[in-house]
Amino acid sequence: MNCLRLVTTGLAAMVLAAPAVAEPGYFQVPGTETSVRLSATMILDATYDFVNASGPLGGLGTGYWYNGSLTPDVAAPKKQWDMTAARSRFGFDSKTPSDLGLVKVRFEGDFAPSPVDNNAATNSSIGHNYFNIRHAYGEIGGLLAGQTWSTFVDVAARPEALDWDGLIADYYAGSRLPQIRYTFTLDPQSTLAVALERSEVPIFGTSGYSEAKAFPGSVVGAYNYQGAWGHVMAAVAFQKYSETLYADPTGANPSLSKTTLSWSLSGNARVGQDNLVAHVGVGNGFYGPWMEDGVFERDNGTTPTSLYVIQALQYEAGYTHVWSSRFRSNAFLSEAVYSENASEGMDGAAFKRFAQYGVNTIAKLAKNVQLGVEYLYGRAYTFDSDATLLTAFPGQNKVSESKLRFQLKFNLY
């Protein structure tokens, strides 16, 4: 924390001492050709939970689709109220001219837990100041290296939802990955990006063997076309999983492998001042950290013999209506559907489908202050009506959430 204080103090002193450069918001670092812009957003999120499906700040996040951590807390009362400022964030970006072109650096962090930690068992972590890196990367020309949005993710097609731990939030928030990416400019309207990214989907099994991830990583490609009407993006992700069974009792130490392929199509269309966004993704072991435990071991009762993957489909859509320069409203939906594979050892408690629907209105109170109110309704369904997952509701194969969200946001500028 002392190091963090020194960094922020130094940046503040630099800004106060430096004259502004031509580009708005940037400050010239004395004695250099580098210009820096500071950024900060203070966010207060408040939730009134009518159901308490997973704690007052929990949601039907897809990270829980198999492991059964969505079990309602029977001891906790319904109609709970809670709030957090953990998603407040700060950072900076810089620009430096060089012989190879403009060098750009971006850093941003907050204090929010990872998406898979937003459940009733671990929600206590939200009250602690665990620093979380959102973006940390550099760019020169078409080359990008560091951590930022996955090349597979189309942020411009994300519905404007205040909810930050449900389907939409899990998919995007969990998709900031370490990567090396190169973007080719095909023409003024289209680009092609190719990246090598760290895989976020582990191999799942109960055998006690080594957990292996995709190696050397995930190969991702994305084509983006921009027009006056909006944009469209198509992306593919290729992963090859391998696992060496070091603990094989036969001493043979065989290797298992499986290849997965996922694709997505997304975009937006402007309708006057309004905006329509949509995204659909599908694949075996569908790409993204929210598809936790998407690759499984198949065993003969004692020893894994091969790997198999779960088929998944995820989509969302949203519509933004602009009432005036100060008010706008959004309606959105998101669903995730998984294939059943009981013959391969799928647990009946595994989730079959998630669905979330929401509406909100956002008001601009001042130049850099906005207030949002949102209602969110969701359901999760399991394959087995007797699933132990839903111990609070025996004989049912679904659980619901119903929440009212409030968000107050202050931007630095």
C-alpha positions, 0 to 999 in steps of 0.5 A: 500500500505504501508503494501505491501511495508513492506512485499516486503522490508522484503522479499528482506532483508531476501533473501539478508541475507540468504544463498541458500539451495540445491534446486535451486531458494530457500533461507533458512530463517535464524533460521528456516527450511523454504526455500522461493522462490520469483517470479515476472513477468513484463507484458506489454500488448498492443492491436490494436483494428480494430473494438472496439467491447467492448473498446480497452481492452475488448473482447468477454468474456462469462461473458457478455453472458446475461446481454448485456454489449457487446454493441459496443461504437458508440461514440468511433472510430475504430482502437484504440491502448491501453496498460496496465501493470496490469497483472504484478504479484509477489509472493512467495512460501515456503517449510517447513519440518514437522512431517506430511510431507512437508508444502507448501505455495504459494501466488501470486497477480497482479493488473488486474481486474476480467474478468467480469469487462473487458467491455466498461463501466468499463474498466477505472478500468484497469488504477488503482492499484487494487490488485488482489489475484491470488493464496493464499493457503497451502498444506500438504500431499494431503490436499490443502486449500485456493484459487487457480485453481478450481479442475474442471479446467485443466490448463495443457490443456489450449491453449497458447493464449496472449489474456487475456479477451476473452473466454479462459482467462475468463474461466481460470482466473475466475476459481481461487476459495477458496476451500478445496481439497484432492488429492489421489495418486492412482498410480504413473501415476494417481490421484483422487481429491475431493474438496468443492469450493465456487460457482461462479454462482449466481441466476439471477432474477429481482424480488428483492428477495434475491440472493442465491448461492449454499450451502454449495458450489460446490462439484467437483471431478477430475481424472487425468492420466499422461503418457509419451505421455501426460495426460487426465483429467475427472471432474464433478461438483455438485451444489445445489442452494436454495433461500428463498423468504423473500420478498414474498408478501404472507408472506409464504416465500417459498424456491426454489431449483435446482440441477446442474451437469456439466462435462468436459474432457480435456488433451494434447498429445505431438507430438515430440516437439509440443503439442496439447491441448483440453478441452470440458465442458457441463452441466446445469448451466455449472460450472465456473464463466464465466457462469454468471447468469446461474440459473434463477427464473421462475415467475408467473408475480409477484412472483418466483415459481421455478428455472431453468438453462441454458444448456451450452457447451464450448470447446477449442483446441490449437496446439503449434509448436516449430520452435527452442529453441527461437521461437514457434507458436500457433493456437487456437480456443474456442467456447461457445454455450447456449440453448434458453429457451424463454418459461421460460422468456429468453430475446431475447438479450441473446447470443446464441454463442461465437466463437474466433480464434487466432494465435500467435508467441512467441520469446525468446529474452533473458533468461528471456525475451519474446515477443509475437504477436497475431491476434484474431478474434471473433464473438458473436451471439444473439437469436433475430435479433432485440435484443436491445443488438446490438443497434449500428447494428440494424437488426443484430444478431451478433457482431465481434471483430478483434484485434492485440495483443502484449506482452512483458514479463520479468521474475525475473529469 
